[in-house]
Amino acid sequence: MQHDAAAWLLEIALALRVFGPDVIRGYRRLLTAGVRIGITQLTGTRTPAHTPESQQEAQ
């Protein structure tokens, strides 16, 4: 039983060591993409929606 638990922990540690940097890099890319999207939404110009009242005033 002790051998199985030690092997399991070793496999988990190895998987974290191998795939951990890629996972962190992926999270960073997603975060920077989210920040870019947020910045473009904040700085982008938005056209106001036309309401029926404004259309009647234009006529």
Summary of the structure (lengths in Angstrom):
residues: 59
radius of gyration: 26.4
end to end distance: 84.2
largest distance: 84.2
contacts: 91
relative contact order: 0.06
helix: 83%
strand: 0%
